[in-house]
Amino acid sequence: MSKRMLLCLFISAFAGTEAFSQKNDALVKSPDNQLSVNVQLREGKAYYSVTYAGRSIIEPSRLGLLSDLGDFSQQLQWAGREKKSLQEQYSLDRGKVSRVDYKANELRCAFLNAGKDTLEVLFRVSNRDVAFSYRIPKNGKGAVACTVEKEVTGFDFPAKTTTFITQQALPMTGWMRTKPSYEEPYSIEEAVGVPSQNKVGYTFPALFHVAGQAWALISETGVGDNYVGTRLSEGSTDGLYTIAFPQSGENNGQGPVSATAPLPFQTSWKTITVGNDLKPIVASTVATDVVKPVVKSDKLFTPGRATWSWIIWQDSSANYKDQVAYIDLAASLKAEYVLIDVLWDVLIGKEKMAELARYAASKGVGLILWYNSNGSWNDAPYTPKNRMSNSTVRREEMAWLQKIGIKGLKVDFFGGDKQVTMQLYHDILADAAEYGLVINFHGATLPRGWDRMYPNWVSSEAVLASENLVFQQSFCDNYPQTATIYPFTRNAVAPMDFAPVFLNKRLNRNPEKGNFRRTTDAFEMATAVLFFSPVQHWGLTPDNLEGTPEYLLDFIRNVPTTWDETRLIDGYPGKYCVIARRKGSKWYVAAVNGEPAEKTITIKLPMLENKEVSIIKDGEGQASVLQKQKVGTSVTITLKKAGGAVLFN
């Protein structure tokens, strides 16, 4: 019998222990008593386990960390434990929901290490989420700061668990050595322990189908300037994944892989969202539940829709004439913004940019400008660069942007997950908030609670996004399947700047060139709702105004980008997805088919019962049709291969 099996048998005797009736155990449950965390101390090592509705989700897994104050992974003893109930109501102005009523039970476990220093582990358990974080208090020995070198945190899944996870890239690889950038494909129902291509683990979020009977989404939140972005290690064949720190080569070798901050020092929160089905995964707000605002501003930051020339017309389109065309397109589509991408400083210049900003303002449109994040952490040549990496230069640039009426920045090509890079994200956001500028990050890490922590952060890429439709025909071919994975993974934990909605038959400025779009027009309309981003960049071009049915353009003119409520109706990653989102009294229901054959689905929509709805659905070829229909207790829709539908009232 293996050591792990012996450990599990030993601990199982305590699995049902309530409160603190056992000396070495502590138990905390969700308000509805369905989700529970049990913390145990065995032979000087701390473990936790998670169960949901009596089913094991996380088997006993290690807790602890290594720091310059001492080893908090072994030779531990209990120093105290405390439970309390938490309740908070808060609003999100850039969320998939607008109002959150957070209720959870908290367990604080305190341990002493061999040097008699204290480590606290904070667990918060709501009805669908577990979040936990480490805290090192001031030790009374004169230390003013602490460096965390490693976590031993583990996530040990039961046998027969499968994965939907995306691998970690190797540092200084990819185009112009710009990786890691969270732009790798997802596994699809792969067994735990199958090695990743790079054999350096996986990025968050990571979705697990637990023994075919439950679901768990593992992620991280609450990383500002005081910690690193962590990831999961390679998995063992029996389902154990552990927390890994950044690779030394990230950020071009600059900065340590450890994290240093003043005492008391609190780490990021690791989160586990759990359900018998996928509805809690899509609905979860744990990424914002356990964080607080870290930057305040009296400026107003407006969500909205944007046109974007680069995605189809590419680099050369960052010229004055083409941007006038896209400003006019934005005005026609009632879009709030135009994103002007790489090389605008060369092809337009600062003086003409001020003139262009005035023209856009006359049309009721704001401009967002692209910047290279560099420094020296990769070889990306695009300009403007060396403007965001230095505090003095950055603030001078932002003052000029504010002066000419620019509304925001897209900052690209970051260097990894080290604390030095997290500090740069924080500094850009803090400075931009002062100057009234919204921020969108590309070539970047997963945003970790930033939609609540920073008032002006509106989106991040951190996904294999729509530019790959232009770059690779294979991505176009696989896109329907890929689109059904993101709502359950990347987009479940934070806004995602995928940049959806394409109507060109071929994805090139020249209609005789470029990759072929495989999806139907109805599928494309559905992605405006399926993918959530407070600033949504459309893949539309000026020529789409001619020959496109007016009802499709009207849909784009009116579809919201932030929501009051979000519900998963039905779906399975890699197969299909049906999501409903509400803004005010209006519901939008998006359905997409990711399988290589036509699919007929019957969906229950109690929120629309006895109401007349408009339905954009698949027609002949890639074309769509519009129909109006009164909804009964359910609606039956046929989705073509690579097809979709959107319903709205």
Helices and strands as residue ranges (DSSP letters): H 3-12, E 25-29, E 35-42, E 45-52, E 55-63, E 65-67, E 70-71, E 77-91, E 99-112, E 118-125, E 129-136, E 145-151, E 154-156, E 162-167, G 175-177, E 190-191, E 202-210, E 214-221, E 231-232, E 240-244, G 250-253, E 259-262, E 265-266, E 269-275, H 279-283, H 286-289, E 304-308, H 310-313, G 315-317, H 320-332, E 337-340, H 344-347, H 350-362, E 366-372, H 391-404, E 408-412, H 419-434, E 438-441, H 450-453, E 457-460, H 467-471, H 473-483, G 486-488, H 490-493, E 506-507, E 515-516, H 521-530, E 535-537, G 542-545, H 550-558, E 565-572, E 576-583, E 586-593, E 599-604, G 606-608, E 612-618, E 624-630, E 634-639, E 644-648
